[in-house]
């Protein structure tokens, strides 16, 4: 009888410990903003989080998102979130509509991470993969920094950092964030990677800004479906809206040095997606190429008969 009772107590303790672990998340809080580091905005957000719990582990994704560039914020989240464990809380603040009627939300992803952000398109790419498990609107009557009610232009500090820290530290559960939202998140339109007859269409989501390389959302493995392999020459067309910005042929190689210095090359980047660069040069600056949901790329294999590509 005593042994059975002891076993029951042990099982109850294990169950309680599991519940506490799930409730307290990982204690990891990751910040992304378009604030830069020239002033104290980011430090203020971290100070709020520290005030919630000195035990929190705080990290930076980036604070160099171009001002108001919601799309790039969406891309940097997609690029990074998968490498963090379930329970990690991301606070992403690229919020040109701060103080307006846009919703402040927390998204729980299907892989278990959380994203605290305005619902303004920032969740566009994460909604596609890994997907959003559930979405809650932040109840600012309880999840807002005390004494900040008269501040309307720094929700990154007063609402998002505060709510994210409380969630990461286990001060609140996901259900205590606020009411469940049945509607899908706001999504920015863009050209998804699509295969047509002998042609692949895609988007330029971001630039490799340090070196001027141009990254696309076209999986490198997709090239084989239209007969493109390493060593082939491909025809590339880049458009901003309907305006053609670049059109030219280049080698599809494994490295930049596959072509002479100063020549363009197509390659598979670190995310195994098609990218364009210049060996020892800056492709984006040379051809005035940008990035965002209004940039489109077309790729096809160069014809051996040298006839004009349509």
N, C-alpha and C positions, 0 to 999 in steps of 0.2 A: 504493500500500500504506500509506504513512504517513498519507495523507488519510483512508483508510478506518479506520485505527486511531484517528486523532484524533476522527473522528465517533463512533466507538464509546465513547471516553472521555467525550465531551461528553454523549452519551445516558445513560451510566451516572451521571454527575454530576447530570443533571436528574432522573433517577429517584430518586436518593438524596435530593436536596433535597426532592422531593415527599413522600417517605416521612417525612423529618424534620419537614416542615411539618404533615403529618397527625398525626404522633406528638405534636407539641408543642401541639396545639390552638391556641386564640387567645391564651392567656395572660390571659383575662378570667375573673374569679371573682366571682360575684354571690351575696350573702348574704340570706337571709330567715329571721327567727326570731320567736318570741313573747316574747323576752327584755326588750324595751324598752331604753332607754338610760340608766337610772338608776344602773346599776352597771358593772362592768368586763367583763361576760360577752362582749359583742360584741367589745370591744377585745382580749380574750384570744384569741378565734377568729382575729381578723385578725393578731395577733402570731404565732400558730402558722403561718399562711399565709405571712407575711413571712419567717419562719425557714426555710420550705421554699424560697422563692425571692423575693429582694427585687425581682425584675423583674416579678412578677405585678401585673396591674392589678386592684385590688379595688374592688367597687361594692356598694351596698346596694339591695336591692329594697324591703324594709321590715323594721323590727323592732317594729312595732306591731300584729302579729296579736294578737287577744284571747287571753289565756292558755288553752292547751289546745285552741284552736279549729282542729282539723285541717282542717275544711271550708274555712274562710277561707284557710288556707295553700294549699290545692288551687286555690282560685279565683284568688288573686293570682298564682300561677305561670301558670295558663292565660292570665290577662290580660296577662302580661308577656313570657313566653318567646319568642313568635313575633317580637318586635321585636329580638331579639339574634341575631347570626350563628351559623352552625353552628360547633361547637367550643367555644362558651361553656359554662362549668361553673357550675351553680347549686347552692348548698348551702342546703337548706331544712330548718330544725329547728323543728318543732312536735311535741313528743315527750313527751306525758304518760305514755307507757309506757317511758320511759328505764330501762334496766337490766333490762327484762323479756325475754321470749323473742321479741319482735318482731324481724324481720330488718332489718339495716342494708344498704342497697342503693345501687347506681348504675344509673340507667336511661339508656340511650342512646335518644333520641327519633328518629323517622323523619326529622325535619328536621335532625338532626345535633347538637343540643345535648345536654348531660348534666345529670342531676339527682341529687345525692347527698342521701339522705334516709332516714328510717325508712320501712319499708313498712307504713304504718298508715292508709292512705286518702289521703295527700297526693298520690298520683299518679292519683287517680280521674279527673279531667277531662283531664289530659294523655294518659291511656291511650286516651281516645276521640278526641281530636284534639290534636296531629297523629298520635298513636299511638306506641307504644313499639316500637322496633326490636329491642332485646334488653335483658336485665336480668341484673345480676351482684350476688351477695352479697359484701359487703366482707369480705375475709380479714383479721381483726384481728391475726393473728399477724405480719403484715408491714405492714399499713396501719393503724397506730395510733401515736400520738405516744409516743415512747420515754419510759419511766418513768411512764406513766399507767395501768398495769395494775391498780392498786388503787383507781382512781377509777371509780365506777359510775353517777354521776349527771350527768356533763358530757360526753356523747358528742359534743355539738356541737363542742366544742373538740378532744377527744382522738381522735375517729374521723372525723367528717364534715368539719370544716375541714381536718384533716391530709390525708385522702384526696382531697378536692376540690382542694386546692392542689397536691398531687403530680400529679394528673391534668391540671390546667390548665397546669402548668409543664412538662409532658412528662417528669416524673421516672418516671412509670409510664404504660403504655398501658392502654386499657380492658380488655384481656384480663388484665392483671396486677392488676386490682381484686380479683378473686376468682372463684369458680366461677359458671358460667352457671346461671341459675334457669329451669327450664322452665315453672313455674307462673305464672298471671297474677297481677298485683298485687292487693292488697286494695282493694276499691272501696266507697265509701260510697253507700248508696241515696239516690235523690232523684227528684223528678218532672221528667223531661225534657220539653222543649217538644213538645206533642202537639196535633194538630187533631182535634176531634170535630165532630159536626154543629152548625155555628154557634157553636162554643165552642173556645177555646184554653186548654189547661192548661200551667202552667209552674212554675218554681221562683224563689225570691228568693235568689240566691246570695250577695249582698253588698249593703251599704248604701253610698251615697255619704256617708260619715260626716261630712264637713265641713259639708254643707248639709242632711242628713236626707232626701235623695232615695232612693227605693226602686228598685233595679235588678232586672230579671228576666233570665231566660235565653231569652226569647222574641225571636227575630229580628223586627225591625220589618217586614221583607218578608213575614213569615208572616201579618200582619194582613189583607193584601189577599185571602188565600185564603178569608176569611169575610166579605169585603165591607167591611172597615174601611179608611178613608182619612182623610188629614188633614182636619179640620173636622167629622168625625163625633163623636157622643157615644157613649161606651162604658160598659158596666157592668163594674165590677171587684169581685171578691171575693177577700179574702186570708185564708188559714187557717194557723194553727199547729197542725200535726197535724190533728185533726178539728174544732178550735175556730175558729169564725169570728171574726176580729179586725176586719175592715173589710168593708163593702159599700156601694158608692155609684156614682154616675154622674159622669163627668168628660169634658171635651173632649179629643180627641186632636189636639194642636197641634204646631207646629214649634218653638215657644219658650215659655218660662215666661210671657212677657208676652201670650200669646194669651188669657189669662184675667185677670180683675181681681185685684188684690193680695189675698192671703188665700184664694184659691180653688184647688182641686186641678186638676192638669193631667197628662195622659199625654203622653209625648213619646219620641222616639228619642234614646238617649244616645250618647256618643262611640264606643261599640262597636257602634252601630247595632242596639241591643236596646231593647225596650220598658221604660220607666221611669215612675215616678210622683213628682210633686213638688207643692209648694204655692208659688205665686208669692210670693216674699219670706217664705217660711215653711218649716217643718220637718215634712214629711209623717210621717216615721218616729216622731218624738217625739209628735206630735199624736195619732196613732192607735195608738201602742205597737206598732209593727211592727218585727220583727227580721229576721234573715237566717240561712240555714243549710239543710241538706238536709231539714229537717222543715217548711219553710215552702213553701206552695203558693199559686199565684195562678190565678184563673179570669177570663177576659176574653171578653166577647161584645158585639156591637153592640146599642145600645139600640133597642128596637122602636118603630116609628113609631106603632103603635096604642096605646102606653102600657099594654099588658097586662103583667101581672106576669111577670118572667123566672123561669124554673124553675131 
